[in-house]
Amino acid sequence: MSTCQLRRTACAFALAVSFSLIGGAMIGGAMAAGYKAGTLEIGQTWARATPKGAASGAAYLTVTNTGQTPSRLSCVSSDAAATCQIHHMSSHDGVMQMRPVADGVQIKPGETVVFKPGGYHIMLGALKHALQQGKTVEATLKADDGSQVTVQFPVAAIGAPAPGAAAGGGTMGGPGMMQMNKMH
């Protein structure tokens, strides 16, 4: 290989690595990884867009406990909302119910908990503004050891069941459920 060919190959390789690093930070519109609070690793963050005038919104993530003891994750604050809590949805007698998780969600050593529509989620209450698709929302999360981390949540479409997915098909609506913009 000539010197010129080697340089082109090296440049092409460096460019490919750069694009993969930049693109690798986002998976389907969600932040892949990179946040840590104590022994909790947080990634794949995303939120759903809300209609104008909505009172609340939801954000999602994946959290893994890399420590040797159980740890709790709670939400301290958000730039987009007056309140920030972890909630869980479940079905009882065919009716979906949503309840706050007192003191945050506990993650056992080695366990990964996925926050997703129809399950655990971060409830952003008393929104200061609508969550707009393509924008980013921040929330400060806290582990029970007192460590905190500010996390960014890229905003996906209204009703998206996952980042990068088309709107609709989510599990937070349906019989017995209040619309997100009607909850207090």
C-alpha atoms as an extended CHARMM CRD file, in Angstrom:
* protein
*
       184  EXT
         1         1  MET       CA              0.0000000000        0.0000000000        0.0000000000  PROA      1               0.0000000000
         2         2  SER       CA              1.2880000000        3.4530000000       -0.8580000000  PROA      2               0.0000000000
         3         3  THR       CA              1.6080000000        6.2300000000        1.7220000000  PROA      3               0.0000000000
         4         4  CYS       CA             -1.3780000000        7.9720000000        0.1430000000  PROA      4               0.0000000000
         5         5  GLN       CA             -3.5380000000        4.8300000000        0.3970000000  PROA      5               0.0000000000
         6         6  LEU       CA             -2.4890000000        4.3130000000        4.0270000000  PROA      6               0.0000000000
         7         7  ARG       CA             -3.4840000000        7.8800000000        4.8940000000  PROA      7               0.0000000000
         8         8  ARG       CA             -6.8900000000        7.4840000000        3.1970000000  PROA      8               0.0000000000
         9         9  THR       CA             -7.4660000000        4.1860000000        5.0180000000  PROA      9               0.0000000000
        10        10  ALA       CA             -6.4520000000        5.7110000000        8.3640000000  PROA      10              0.0000000000
        11        11  CYS       CA             -8.6780000000        8.7520000000        7.7560000000  PROA      11              0.0000000000
        12        12  ALA       CA            -11.6140000000        6.5710000000        6.7250000000  PROA      12              0.0000000000
        13        13  PHE       CA            -11.1210000000        4.4180000000        9.8370000000  PROA      13              0.0000000000
        14        14  ALA       CA            -10.9060000000        7.4850000000       12.1150000000  PROA      14              0.0000000000
        15        15  LEU       CA            -14.0300000000        8.9290000000       10.5160000000  PROA      15              0.0000000000
        16        16  ALA       CA            -15.9120000000        5.6300000000       10.9280000000  PROA      16              0.0000000000
        17        17  VAL       CA            -14.8790000000        5.4120000000       14.5940000000  PROA      17              0.0000000000
        18        18  SER       CA            -15.9540000000        9.0230000000       15.1890000000  PROA      18              0.0000000000
        19        19  PHE       CA            -19.3810000000        8.4250000000       13.6330000000  PROA      19              0.0000000000
        20        20  SER       CA            -19.8790000000        5.2130000000       15.5730000000  PROA      20              0.0000000000
        21        21  LEU       CA            -18.9910000000        6.9340000000       18.8370000000  PROA      21              0.0000000000
        22        22  ILE       CA            -21.3420000000        9.8180000000       18.1450000000  PROA      22              0.0000000000
        23        23  GLY       CA            -24.1230000000        7.5610000000       16.8770000000  PROA      23              0.0000000000
        24        24  GLY       CA            -23.4970000000        5.0040000000       19.6140000000  PROA      24              0.0000000000
        25        25  ALA       CA            -24.3800000000        7.5520000000       22.2600000000  PROA      25              0.0000000000
        26        26  MET       CA            -27.9420000000        7.4850000000       20.9470000000  PROA      26              0.0000000000
        27        27  ILE       CA            -29.9380000000        4.3130000000       20.3640000000  PROA      27              0.0000000000
        28        28  GLY       CA            -33.2470000000        4.8920000000       18.6040000000  PROA      28              0.0000000000
        29        29  GLY       CA            -33.4940000000        8.3960000000       20.0470000000  PROA      29              0.0000000000
        30        30  ALA       CA            -32.6260000000        7.3300000000       23.6000000000  PROA      30              0.0000000000
        31        31  MET       CA            -29.4030000000        8.0800000000       25.4050000000  PROA      31              0.0000000000
        32        32  ALA       CA            -27.5430000000        4.7490000000       25.5150000000  PROA      32              0.0000000000
        33        33  ALA       CA            -25.5800000000        5.1020000000       28.7460000000  PROA      33              0.0000000000
        34        34  GLY       CA            -23.2700000000        7.3030000000       30.6760000000  PROA      34              0.0000000000
        35        35  TYR       CA            -24.9720000000        8.2770000000       33.9200000000  PROA      35              0.0000000000
        36        36  LYS       CA            -24.0600000000        7.0090000000       37.3630000000  PROA      36              0.0000000000
        37        37  ALA       CA            -25.4190000000        7.6820000000       40.8530000000  PROA      37              0.0000000000
        38        38  GLY       CA            -23.5810000000        5.6360000000       43.4580000000  PROA      38              0.0000000000
        39        39  THR       CA            -23.6540000000        2.0160000000       42.2720000000  PROA      39              0.0000000000
        40        40  LEU       CA            -26.5590000000        2.7080000000       39.9060000000  PROA      40              0.0000000000
        41        41  GLU       CA            -25.8160000000        2.9230000000       36.1830000000  PROA      41              0.0000000000
        42        42  ILE       CA            -28.4970000000        4.7590000000       34.2270000000  PROA      42              0.0000000000
        43        43  GLY       CA            -29.0140000000        4.6630000000       30.4660000000  PROA      43              0.0000000000
        44        44  GLN       CA            -31.4650000000        4.4280000000       27.5850000000  PROA      44              0.0000000000
        45        45  THR       CA            -33.2440000000        7.5620000000       28.7460000000  PROA      45              0.0000000000
        46        46  TRP       CA            -36.1990000000        9.0390000000       26.8910000000  PROA      46              0.0000000000
        47        47  ALA       CA            -39.4620000000       10.8920000000       27.4950000000  PROA      47              0.0000000000
        48        48  ARG       CA            -42.7690000000       11.1840000000       25.6710000000  PROA      48              0.0000000000
        49        49  ALA       CA            -43.8960000000       14.4370000000       24.1070000000  PROA      49              0.0000000000
        50        50  THR       CA            -47.0330000000       15.9500000000       25.6340000000  PROA      50              0.0000000000
        51        51  PRO       CA            -49.8030000000       18.0370000000       24.1090000000  PROA      51              0.0000000000
        52        52  LYS       CA            -49.8610000000       21.7440000000       24.8500000000  PROA      52              0.0000000000
        53        53  GLY       CA            -51.5400000000       22.3510000000       28.2250000000  PROA      53              0.0000000000
        54        54  ALA       CA            -50.8070000000       18.8700000000       29.6210000000  PROA      54              0.0000000000
        55        55  ALA       CA            -50.4200000000       18.8250000000       33.3860000000  PROA      55              0.0000000000
        56        56  SER       CA            -47.9790000000       15.9000000000       33.4990000000  PROA      56              0.0000000000
        57        57  GLY       CA            -45.5930000000       13.8470000000       31.4210000000  PROA      57              0.0000000000
        58        58  ALA       CA            -43.5010000000       10.7000000000       31.6960000000  PROA      58              0.0000000000
        59        59  ALA       CA            -39.8230000000        9.8120000000       31.2850000000  PROA      59              0.0000000000
        60        60  TYR       CA            -38.1960000000        6.3910000000       31.0370000000  PROA      60              0.0000000000
        61        61  LEU       CA            -34.7830000000        4.7990000000       31.5450000000  PROA      61              0.0000000000
        62        62  THR       CA            -32.9060000000        1.6300000000       32.3500000000  PROA      62              0.0000000000
        63        63  VAL       CA            -31.0620000000        1.3450000000       35.6740000000  PROA      63              0.0000000000
        64        64  THR       CA            -28.5980000000       -1.3520000000       36.7750000000  PROA      64              0.0000000000
        65        65  ASN       CA            -27.2150000000       -1.8310000000       40.2840000000  PROA      65              0.0000000000
        66        66  THR       CA            -23.5190000000       -2.6940000000       39.9500000000  PROA      66              0.0000000000
        67        67  GLY       CA            -23.0030000000       -2.8010000000       43.7130000000  PROA      67              0.0000000000
        68        68  GLN       CA            -23.1430000000       -5.5510000000       46.3290000000  PROA      68              0.0000000000
        69        69  THR       CA            -26.1270000000       -4.1990000000       48.2530000000  PROA      69              0.0000000000
        70        70  PRO       CA            -29.6310000000       -3.0490000000       47.2400000000  PROA      70              0.0000000000
        71        71  SER       CA            -29.9660000000        0.6080000000       46.2740000000  PROA      71              0.0000000000
        72        72  ARG       CA            -32.9110000000        2.9360000000       45.7040000000  PROA      72              0.0000000000
        73        73  LEU       CA            -33.4010000000        5.4500000000       42.9290000000  PROA      73              0.0000000000
        74        74  SER       CA            -35.6330000000        8.4930000000       43.3270000000  PROA      74              0.0000000000
        75        75  CYS       CA            -36.2780000000       11.6800000000       41.3670000000  PROA      75              0.0000000000
        76        76  VAL       CA            -35.3010000000       14.9740000000       42.9820000000  PROA      76              0.0000000000
        77        77  SER       CA            -36.2360000000       17.6110000000       40.4000000000  PROA      77              0.0000000000
        78        78  SER       CA            -36.7350000000       18.3870000000       36.7200000000  PROA      78              0.0000000000
        79        79  ASP       CA            -36.2360000000       21.4810000000       34.6190000000  PROA      79              0.0000000000
        80        80  ALA       CA            -39.6210000000       20.8330000000       32.9680000000  PROA      80              0.0000000000
        81        81  ALA       CA            -41.8490000000       20.1620000000       35.9830000000  PROA      81              0.0000000000
        82        82  ALA       CA            -42.6170000000       21.3100000000       39.5090000000  PROA      82              0.0000000000
        83        83  THR       CA            -42.6400000000       17.7160000000       40.7950000000  PROA      83              0.0000000000
        84        84  CYS       CA            -40.7070000000       14.6200000000       39.8620000000  PROA      84              0.0000000000
        85        85  GLN       CA            -41.6240000000       11.1830000000       41.2700000000  PROA      85              0.0000000000
        86        86  ILE       CA            -41.1980000000        7.5490000000       40.3840000000  PROA      86              0.0000000000
        87        87  HSD       CA            -44.5250000000        5.8670000000       39.6580000000  PROA      87              0.0000000000
        88        88  HSD       CA            -45.5370000000        2.3010000000       38.8360000000  PROA      88              0.0000000000
        89        89  MET       CA            -48.4590000000        1.1120000000       36.7530000000  PROA      89              0.0000000000
        90        90  SER       CA            -50.1380000000       -2.2410000000       37.2940000000  PROA      90              0.0000000000
        91        91  SER       CA            -53.3900000000       -3.9580000000       36.3930000000  PROA      91              0.0000000000
        92        92  HSD       CA            -55.8740000000       -4.9260000000       39.1160000000  PROA      92              0.0000000000
        93        93  ASP       CA            -59.1510000000       -6.5860000000       38.1450000000  PROA      93              0.0000000000
        94        94  GLY       CA            -58.6790000000       -5.4340000000       34.5600000000  PROA      94              0.0000000000
        95        95  VAL       CA            -58.1380000000       -1.7830000000       35.5020000000  PROA      95              0.0000000000
        96        96  MET       CA            -54.7610000000       -0.0910000000       35.0960000000  PROA      96              0.0000000000
        97        97  GLN       CA            -53.6630000000        1.7650000000       38.2130000000  PROA      97              0.0000000000
        98        98  MET       CA            -50.7990000000        4.1890000000       38.6940000000  PROA      98              0.0000000000
        99        99  ARG       CA            -49.2410000000        4.7940000000       42.0910000000  PROA      99              0.0000000000
       100       100  PRO       CA            -46.2080000000        6.7030000000       43.3710000000  PROA      100             0.0000000000
       101       101  VAL       CA            -43.3680000000        4.5080000000       44.6260000000  PROA      101             0.0000000000
       102       102  ALA       CA            -42.5950000000        5.7240000000       48.1510000000  PROA      102             0.0000000000
       103       103  ASP       CA            -38.8720000000        6.3650000000       48.6790000000  PROA      103             0.0000000000
       104       104  GLY       CA            -38.0800000000        5.4230000000       45.0590000000  PROA      104             0.0000000000
       105       105  VAL       CA            -37.5980000000        2.0680000000       43.3790000000  PROA      105             0.0000000000
       106       106  GLN       CA            -35.2760000000       -0.5140000000       44.9460000000  PROA      106             0.0000000000
       107       107  ILE       CA            -32.7820000000       -2.2410000000       42.6670000000  PROA      107             0.0000000000
       108       108  LYS       CA            -31.1380000000       -5.4220000000       43.9490000000  PROA      108             0.0000000000
       109       109  PRO       CA            -27.4090000000       -6.0980000000       43.3540000000  PROA      109             0.0000000000
       110       110  GLY       CA            -26.8460000000       -7.0980000000       39.7280000000  PROA      110             0.0000000000
       111       111  GLU       CA            -30.4730000000       -6.3350000000       38.8100000000  PROA      111             0.0000000000
       112       112  THR       CA            -31.5700000000       -4.1660000000       35.8910000000  PROA      112             0.0000000000
       113       113  VAL       CA            -34.9250000000       -2.3880000000       36.0590000000  PROA      113             0.0000000000
       114       114  VAL       CA            -36.4350000000       -1.0450000000       32.8460000000  PROA      114             0.0000000000
       115       115  PHE       CA            -38.7060000000        1.9870000000       33.1700000000  PROA      115             0.0000000000
       116       116  LYS       CA            -41.1960000000        1.7700000000       30.2800000000  PROA      116             0.0000000000
       117       117  PRO       CA            -44.7900000000        2.6320000000       29.3810000000  PROA      117             0.0000000000
       118       118  GLY       CA            -47.1510000000        0.5160000000       31.4590000000  PROA      118             0.0000000000
       119       119  GLY       CA            -44.5930000000       -0.0540000000       34.2400000000  PROA      119             0.0000000000
       120       120  TYR       CA            -42.1360000000        2.0570000000       36.1960000000  PROA      120             0.0000000000
       121       121  HSD       CA            -41.7370000000        5.6230000000       34.9560000000  PROA      121             0.0000000000
       122       122  ILE       CA            -40.7040000000        9.0590000000       36.1380000000  PROA      122             0.0000000000
       123       123  MET       CA            -43.8180000000       11.1750000000       36.5280000000  PROA      123             0.0000000000
       124       124  LEU       CA            -43.2030000000       14.8250000000       35.7630000000  PROA      124             0.0000000000
       125       125  GLY       CA            -46.0150000000       16.7090000000       37.4840000000  PROA      125             0.0000000000
       126       126  ALA       CA            -47.1930000000       20.2980000000       37.0640000000  PROA      126             0.0000000000
       127       127  LEU       CA            -45.3410000000       20.7230000000       33.7930000000  PROA      127             0.0000000000
       128       128  LYS       CA            -43.8340000000       24.1580000000       33.2300000000  PROA      128             0.0000000000
       129       129  HSD       CA            -44.1840000000       23.6760000000       29.4550000000  PROA      129             0.0000000000
       130       130  ALA       CA            -45.1280000000       20.9430000000       26.9940000000  PROA      130             0.0000000000
       131       131  LEU       CA            -42.5020000000       18.2780000000       26.3490000000  PROA      131             0.0000000000
       132       132  GLN       CA            -41.6700000000       18.7410000000       22.6650000000  PROA      132             0.0000000000
       133       133  GLN       CA            -40.5440000000       15.9590000000       20.3510000000  PROA      133             0.0000000000
       134       134  GLY       CA            -36.9060000000       16.4160000000       19.3710000000  PROA      134             0.0000000000
       135       135  LYS       CA            -36.0860000000       18.4730000000       22.4820000000  PROA      135             0.0000000000
       136       136  THR       CA            -34.4640000000       17.2710000000       25.7160000000  PROA      136             0.0000000000
       137       137  VAL       CA            -35.7330000000       17.2970000000       29.3090000000  PROA      137             0.0000000000
       138       138  GLU       CA            -33.4570000000       17.1200000000       32.3630000000  PROA      138             0.0000000000
       139       139  ALA       CA            -34.1370000000       15.4800000000       35.7110000000  PROA      139             0.0000000000
       140       140  THR       CA            -31.9170000000       15.0940000000       38.7470000000  PROA      140             0.0000000000
       141       141  LEU       CA            -31.9830000000       11.5540000000       40.1160000000  PROA      141             0.0000000000
       142       142  LYS       CA            -30.7170000000       10.4210000000       43.5020000000  PROA      142             0.0000000000
       143       143  ALA       CA            -29.4260000000        7.1100000000       44.8580000000  PROA      143             0.0000000000
       144       144  ASP       CA            -30.0400000000        6.2390000000       48.5020000000  PROA      144             0.0000000000
       145       145  ASP       CA            -26.3400000000        6.8330000000       49.2790000000  PROA      145             0.0000000000
       146       146  GLY       CA            -27.0330000000       10.5330000000       48.6240000000  PROA      146             0.0000000000
       147       147  SER       CA            -25.2630000000       10.7440000000       45.2600000000  PROA      147             0.0000000000
       148       148  GLN       CA            -27.1220000000       12.6500000000       42.5660000000  PROA      148             0.0000000000
       149       149  VAL       CA            -26.8680000000       12.8630000000       38.7980000000  PROA      149             0.0000000000
       150       150  THR       CA            -28.5740000000       15.1210000000       36.2620000000  PROA      150             0.0000000000
       151       151  VAL       CA            -29.8790000000       13.0260000000       33.3860000000  PROA      151             0.0000000000
       152       152  GLN       CA            -31.0170000000       14.1320000000       29.9360000000  PROA      152             0.0000000000
       153       153  PHE       CA            -34.1310000000       12.5810000000       28.3900000000  PROA      153             0.0000000000
       154       154  PRO       CA            -34.5390000000       13.0240000000       24.6060000000  PROA      154             0.0000000000
       155       155  VAL       CA            -38.2480000000       13.5650000000       23.8840000000  PROA      155             0.0000000000
       156       156  ALA       CA            -39.9470000000       11.0810000000       21.5070000000  PROA      156             0.0000000000
       157       157  ALA       CA            -43.3610000000       11.4400000000       19.8450000000  PROA      157             0.0000000000
       158       158  ILE       CA            -46.6210000000       11.7150000000       21.7810000000  PROA      158             0.0000000000
       159       159  GLY       CA            -47.7550000000        8.1880000000       22.6560000000  PROA      159             0.0000000000
       160       160  ALA       CA            -44.5100000000        6.5550000000       21.4900000000  PROA      160             0.0000000000
       161       161  PRO       CA            -44.1760000000        3.0610000000       23.0160000000  PROA      161             0.0000000000
       162       162  ALA       CA            -40.3640000000        3.3120000000       22.7860000000  PROA      162             0.0000000000
       163       163  PRO       CA            -37.7660000000        5.7760000000       21.5110000000  PROA      163             0.0000000000
       164       164  GLY       CA            -37.6970000000        5.9130000000       17.7310000000  PROA      164             0.0000000000
       165       165  ALA       CA            -41.0800000000        4.1500000000       17.4560000000  PROA      165             0.0000000000
       166       166  ALA       CA            -44.1790000000        5.6190000000       15.8660000000  PROA      166             0.0000000000
       167       167  ALA       CA            -46.7630000000        7.1950000000       18.1360000000  PROA      167             0.0000000000
       168       168  GLY       CA            -49.5760000000        4.9960000000       19.3990000000  PROA      168             0.0000000000
       169       169  GLY       CA            -49.3380000000        1.4340000000       20.5570000000  PROA      169             0.0000000000
       170       170  GLY       CA            -48.2930000000        2.4590000000       24.0690000000  PROA      170             0.0000000000
       171       171  THR       CA            -49.8250000000        0.8320000000       27.0980000000  PROA      171             0.0000000000
       172       172  MET       CA            -50.5720000000        3.8840000000       29.2010000000  PROA      172             0.0000000000
       173       173  GLY       CA            -54.0190000000        4.3770000000       27.6700000000  PROA      173             0.0000000000
       174       174  GLY       CA            -57.0610000000        2.2020000000       27.3850000000  PROA      174             0.0000000000
       175       175  PRO       CA            -60.1090000000        1.2760000000       29.4150000000  PROA      175             0.0000000000
       176       176  GLY       CA            -60.0600000000        2.5810000000       32.9610000000  PROA      176             0.0000000000
       177       177  MET       CA            -57.1780000000        4.9830000000       32.3220000000  PROA      177             0.0000000000
       178       178  MET       CA            -57.2960000000        8.7420000000       32.6240000000  PROA      178             0.0000000000
       179       179  GLN       CA            -55.6520000000       10.7120000000       29.8650000000  PROA      179             0.0000000000
       180       180  MET       CA            -52.2450000000       12.0780000000       30.9070000000  PROA      180             0.0000000000
       181       181  ASN       CA            -53.4270000000       15.6740000000       30.4400000000  PROA      181             0.0000000000
       182       182  LYS       CA            -56.3760000000       15.1280000000       32.7880000000  PROA      182             0.0000000000
       183       183  MET       CA            -54.4340000000       13.7310000000       35.7410000000  PROA      183             0.0000000000
       184       184  HSD       CA            -53.8080000000       15.8600000000       38.8050000000  PROA      184             0.0000000000
